[in-house]
Amino acid sequence: MIIASNYKNIDTETNEDGEFILKLTSEQYLKLADYISELESKNKKLEAKLEQALKELNKAYEKNKGFNLARLSDGLTGAGIATLLVLLAQGLR
């Protein structure tokens, strides 16, 4: 949490509940409004990137959803495939 009273260029006062109230100049209000606008713009860009990434993730998931033995064999050597077949054959007995 940022405490405004820690900053020399921001004056504060307290209300009857003991809460701090910022006392900003017109220039500070404009800077704050510009900063908020900048953050909103960045947020929209990040949301668009997230939405695109989710679309790509879903597309990749749908493409690779099924089990493909040919893809599995790309990563296995001939000896590995032979061992897998022997183990499967022993399991079927």
N, C-alpha and C positions, 0 to 999 in steps of 0.2 A: 504494500500500500504506500502510495506517495503522500507524504505529509507536506501540504502547501507551505506551512510555516517554516519549513526547512529551506525554502528558497527566498533569497533576499528581495527579488523583484515582484513577489506576490504578497499582497497584504491580506490578512484574514481578520475576521471578527467572529465572535461566538454568539449564537442565539440563546434564547432562554432554556433550550434543551441541552446546551453545552456543545452543540455541533458547530463545526467551523463553516463559515460562509466566506467564499472568495470575494475579494474586492478587486476587480480587474479594471484596467483602463480600457478605453475604446480600442486602442491598438492591440492590447492583449486579447480582447474578445475577437478581433479580426484574425489574429494569428491562430487562436484556438479554433475558430470556425474553419480556417484554411487547413489546419492540421486534421481536423475531423473529416473534412471533405477528402483529403489525401488518403486517409485511412480507409474511408468507404470505397474509394476507387481501387485501392490495393486489394481490399476484401473481395470486391466483385471479380477482379482478375484472378485471384486465388480460387474463388468458387468456380469460375469457368474452367480453370486448369484441373481442378478436382473432378468436375463433371466429365471432362474429356478423358481423364485417366480412368475413371470408373467405367466409361463406355468401352475403352480399350481393354480393360481388365475383363469385363463381361464377354467381349468378343473373343478374347484369347481363351477364356474358360470354356465357352461354347465350342470353340474349334478343337480343344484338347480334352473334351469331356470323356470321350470313350477311351477304353483301354486298347492300345494298339501294340500288338506283339512285335510288329516290324520296328517300331520306334524303340522298343525295349532291346531288340537284338542289335541295334546300332551301338549301344554302349557295352555289349557283352562280346567277349572273344568266343571263338569256336569251342574252346574247352569249357568255357562257362556255360554255353548253351547245352553242350553234351551233359554236363553235370546236372543242369536243371532238368533235362529230359530224364535222366536216370532217377533223380529224386522224385519226379512226378510219377514215373512208372512204378517205383517202389511204394509210393503212397496209394496207388490204385489197387494193389494186391490185397 
